[in-house]
């Protein structure tokens, strides 16, 4: 297979990173081993090589302390391992009934962590461990937000199991929360212990910014993983936005990539404009919340663009799946239009230029 060529990708936000990345990496590998979050030694090697500690340090550079930073890093490897085993090409994805039952058990393990209800499930027990540690270092409101967004994560993965060929609007909705798409940005303000009220969190502009930050990272991971997925995944699974465009519109891979980049650039443009508008009169806690979204987007993109999980066909080394994809701070001209996808078009109701 010939490697795909990706265009430059823009993000005009500063690079930040939490110190002591090596400590986070070692801690997360040890935690992964404790719960045996891998199917075999080859899978373990792949998970240990992708740099979950570095990703946590990039997405959560202002974590309140080392213990909280470690929780973030550990959750990341849990999500990657869960994705590998239960989602898309994972073995359990071929058995929807068992997968759905397992996800219900995992969710219950964090809703009611007082006793281990499913000690035979390594994923449930490891996720319960995350919940108990969040209880120790954060507030009940923070923990409740984690539990609720994790529920959305599972609900969407169930939706993907039963809807392998979604419409464009449904695909975008599924991708928004799949792979932890909204858990990770939620962990941003939790990691800093920002005490933002639920009333302020419900501001529709903040809701839009949160969803946009989550969506951009999901789409960006689609861009960088597309080459690998072409070589490894079944043709009838269409949850990658580039794959969906390519197969539904009958265009080339390069044309599909260009169309997908246009969706992302328009979303990024709106994010930057709405962000600036909200920050003009923002309270300190709202400003800190937006900063956590900025770090999530910039840090996640930095990691995706350089990571072997996406660059190589086997996720470790050897044959590359793509070339290009250089990060730049210069926005393209095509960042002012709207995106006509019903499940997310409400974001443009808060376009500052319209106001």
C-alpha positions in Angstrom: 0.0 0.0 0.0 1.2 3.5 -0.9 1.4 5.9 2.1 -1.3 8.6 2.0 -0.1 12.2 1.9 -1.7 14.5 4.5 -1.9 18.3 4.1 -0.7 20.7 6.9 -2.9 20.9 9.9 -3.3 24.1 11.8 -3.8 24.9 15.5 -2.9 28.5 16.7 -2.6 27.6 20.4 0.5 27.3 22.5 2.4 24.1 23.2 2.4 23.1 26.8 3.4 19.9 28.7 3.3 18.6 32.3 6.7 17.8 33.6 7.9 14.4 34.7 6.6 12.6 31.6 8.9 9.6 32.3 7.3 9.1 35.7 3.8 9.2 34.2 4.8 6.7 31.5 6.3 4.2 34.0 3.3 4.6 36.4 0.9 3.9 33.6 2.6 0.9 32.3 2.7 -0.5 35.8 -1.0 0.2 36.3 -1.8 -1.4 32.9 0.2 -4.5 34.0 -1.7 -4.6 37.4 -5.0 -4.9 35.6 -3.7 -6.8 32.6 -5.3 -4.5 30.1 -4.1 -6.3 27.0 -5.0 -9.4 25.1 -1.4 -10.7 24.7 2.2 -9.7 24.8 2.1 -8.1 21.4 -0.8 -6.0 22.4 1.0 -5.0 25.6 4.0 -4.0 23.6 1.9 -1.8 21.4 0.1 -0.1 24.3 3.3 0.4 26.2 4.9 2.1 23.1 2.3 4.7 22.3 3.2 7.1 25.1 0.1 7.5 27.2 2.1 9.4 29.8 3.2 11.9 27.2 -0.4 12.2 25.9 -1.6 12.9 29.4 1.1 15.5 30.0 0.2 17.2 26.7 -3.5 17.3 27.2 -3.4 18.1 31.0 -0.3 20.2 31.5 -1.8 22.0 34.5 -2.8 19.0 36.5 -3.2 19.9 40.1 -0.6 17.4 41.4 1.3 14.3 40.4 -1.4 11.9 41.7 -4.1 13.6 39.6 -1.7 13.7 36.5 -1.2 9.9 37.0 -5.0 9.3 37.1 -5.3 11.1 33.7 -2.5 9.1 32.2 -3.9 5.8 33.5 -7.4 6.5 32.2 -5.9 7.1 28.7 -4.4 3.6 28.5 -7.6 2.2 29.8 -9.5 3.9 26.9 -7.0 2.8 24.3 -7.1 -0.8 25.6 -10.9 -0.8 25.7 -11.0 0.6 22.2 -8.6 -2.1 20.9 -10.7 -4.9 22.5 -14.3 -3.7 22.2 -14.5 -1.2 19.4 -14.2 -1.2 15.6 -11.6 -4.0 14.9 -11.5 -5.5 18.4 -12.4 -9.1 19.0 -15.4 -8.2 21.2 -16.8 -6.0 18.5 -17.8 -9.2 16.7 -20.1 -10.1 19.6 -22.4 -7.2 20.2 -24.5 -8.9 22.9 -21.5 -9.7 25.1 -20.0 -6.3 24.5 -23.1 -4.5 25.5 -23.4 -6.5 28.7 -19.7 -5.9 29.5 -20.1 -2.1 29.0 -23.2 -2.1 31.3 -21.1 -3.8 34.0 -18.2 -1.3 33.5 -20.6 1.7 33.9 -22.1 0.2 37.0 -18.7 -0.2 38.5 -18.2 3.5 38.5 -21.8 4.4 39.4 -21.6 2.3 42.5 -17.9 1.9 43.4 -18.4 1.0 47.1 -18.0 -2.7 46.4 -16.5 -4.5 43.3 -19.7 -5.8 41.7 -17.8 -7.4 38.8 -14.4 -8.6 40.1 -14.1 -10.9 37.1 -14.0 -8.0 34.6 -10.5 -6.4 34.3 -12.0 -3.4 32.5 -14.7 -2.8 35.1 -12.2 -3.2 38.0 -9.6 -0.9 36.4 -12.3 1.8 35.6 -13.6 1.5 39.2 -10.0 2.1 40.4 -10.0 5.4 38.3 -13.3 6.4 40.0 -12.0 5.7 43.5 -8.9 7.7 42.9 -10.9 10.6 41.5 -13.1 10.5 44.6 -9.9 10.9 46.7 -8.5 13.9 44.9 -11.4 15.8 43.3 -14.9 16.9 44.2 -18.1 15.0 44.0 -19.3 17.3 41.2 -16.1 16.5 39.3 -16.6 12.8 39.7 -20.2 13.0 38.7 -19.2 14.7 35.4 -16.7 11.9 34.7 -19.4 9.2 35.4 -21.9 10.9 33.2 -19.6 11.4 30.2 -18.3 7.9 30.5 -22.0 6.7 30.2 -22.2 8.7 27.0 -19.0 7.0 25.8 -20.5 3.5 26.3 -23.8 4.5 24.8 -22.2 5.6 21.6 -20.0 2.5 21.4 -23.2 0.5 21.6 -24.6 2.6 18.8 -21.6 1.8 16.7 -22.0 -1.9 17.2 -25.6 -1.8 15.9 -25.1 0.8 13.2 -22.0 0.0 11.1 -23.1 2.1 8.2 -24.5 5.4 9.6 -25.6 8.5 7.7 -23.2 11.4 7.7 -25.1 13.1 10.6 -25.3 9.9 12.6 -21.6 9.2 12.0 -20.6 12.6 13.3 -22.8 12.1 16.4 -21.3 8.7 17.0 -17.7 9.9 16.6 -18.3 12.9 18.9 -18.5 10.6 22.0 -16.7 7.5 20.8 -13.2 6.7 21.9 -13.8 8.9 25.0 -14.4 11.9 22.7 -16.2 13.9 25.4 -14.7 12.2 28.5 -11.2 13.5 27.7 -12.1 17.2 27.4 -14.2 16.9 30.6 -11.2 15.5 32.4 -9.4 18.7 31.5 -11.0 21.0 34.1 -11.2 18.0 36.5 -7.4 17.6 36.3 -6.9 21.3 37.3 -9.6 21.1 40.0 -11.3 24.1 38.5 -14.4 24.7 40.6 -16.9 25.7 37.9 -20.6 25.5 38.7 -23.0 23.3 36.8 -25.0 26.5 35.9 -22.0 28.0 34.2 -21.2 24.6 32.5 -24.7 24.7 31.0 -24.0 27.9 29.1 -24.7 26.8 25.5 -21.5 28.5 24.3 -19.4 26.5 26.7 -21.3 23.3 25.6 -20.5 24.2 22.0 -16.8 24.8 22.7 -16.6 21.5 24.6 -18.2 19.6 21.8 -16.0 21.3 19.2 -12.8 20.5 21.1 -13.9 16.9 21.3 -14.9 16.7 17.7 -11.7 18.2 16.3 -9.5 15.7 18.1 -11.8 12.9 16.9 -11.6 14.1 13.3 -7.9 14.7 13.5 -7.3 11.2 14.7 -9.4 10.0 11.8 -7.1 11.8 9.4 -3.9 10.3 10.8 -5.4 6.8 11.3 -7.1 6.6 7.8 -4.1 5.0 6.1 -3.8 2.4 8.7 -7.5 1.6 8.7 -7.6 1.2 5.0 -5.1 -1.6 5.4 -6.5 -3.2 8.5 -10.3 -2.6 8.9 -13.3 -4.1 7.0 -14.7 -2.0 4.2 -18.2 -2.1 5.6 -17.4 -0.2 8.8 -17.8 3.5 8.1 -17.2 5.4 11.3 -14.0 7.2 10.1 -15.2 10.5 8.6 -12.8 10.2 5.7 -13.9 6.7 4.9 -17.6 7.7 5.1 -17.0 10.6 2.7 -15.0 8.5 0.3 -17.4 5.6 0.1 -20.7 7.6 0.1 -19.6 10.2 -2.4 -17.5 7.9 -4.6 -14.5 10.2 -4.6 -10.8 9.4 -4.3 -9.1 9.0 -1.0 -7.3 12.4 -1.5 -10.6 14.2 -2.3 -12.3 12.6 0.7 -9.4 13.8 2.9 -9.7 17.3 1.5 -13.4 17.4 2.2 -12.9 16.1 5.8 -10.2 18.7 6.4 -12.6 21.4 5.3 -15.1 20.3 7.9 -12.4 20.4 10.6 -11.1 23.8 9.5 -14.5 25.4 9.6 -15.1 23.9 13.1 -11.7 25.1 14.2 -12.4 28.6 12.9 -15.7 28.8 14.8 -14.0 27.5 17.9 -11.4 30.2 17.9 -13.9 33.0 17.2 -16.4 31.8 19.9 -13.6 31.2 22.3 -12.4 34.8 21.9 -16.0 36.1 22.3 -16.6 34.2 25.5 -13.2 35.1 27.0 -13.9 38.9 26.7 -16.3 38.8 29.7 -15.4 35.5 31.3 -15.2 34.8 35.0 -11.9 33.3 36.2 -13.3 29.8 36.4 -14.9 30.0 32.9 -11.5 31.3 31.5 -9.7 28.4 33.2 -12.3 25.9 31.8 -11.7 27.2 28.3 -7.9 27.0 28.8 -8.4 23.3 29.7 -10.2 22.8 26.4 -7.3 24.6 24.6 -4.8 22.3 26.2 -6.8 19.3 25.3 -7.1 20.2 21.6 -3.5 21.4 21.2 -2.0 18.6 23.2 -4.0 15.9 21.6 -3.2 17.0 18.1 0.5 17.2 19.0 0.5 13.6 20.2 -1.6 12.2 17.3 0.6 13.8 14.7 3.8 12.2 16.0 2.6 8.9 17.4 3.5 5.4 16.0 0.0 4.2 16.7 -1.1 6.2 13.7 2.0 6.6 11.7 2.8 2.9 11.2 0.6 0.2 9.8 1.3 -2.1 12.7 1.1 0.7 15.3 4.8 0.3 16.3 7.3 0.6 13.5 8.1 -0.4 9.9 5.9 0.6 7.0 4.3 4.0 7.3 0.6 4.6 6.7 0.9 8.3 5.9 3.4 11.1 5.2 3.0 14.9 5.8 0.5 16.2 8.3 2.8 18.9 9.6 1.4 21.1 12.4 1.2 24.9 11.6 -0.2 27.9 13.4 -1.5 29.5 10.2 -5.2 29.1 9.7 -6.4 28.4 6.1 -8.8 30.7 4.4 -11.5 28.1 4.4 -12.4 28.5 8.1 -15.4 30.8 7.9 -18.1 28.7 6.4 -20.7 26.6 8.2 -21.0 22.9 8.4 -24.3 21.6 7.2 -24.5 18.4 9.3 -27.7 18.4 11.4 -26.3 16.7 14.5 -23.7 19.5 15.0 -25.0 22.5 13.0 -26.3 24.1 16.2 -22.8 25.2 17.0 -23.1 27.9 14.3 -26.1 29.4 16.2 -23.4 30.9 18.4 -21.2 32.3 15.7 -20.0 35.7 17.1 -20.0 37.2 13.6 -23.7 36.7 13.4 -24.3 38.4 16.7 
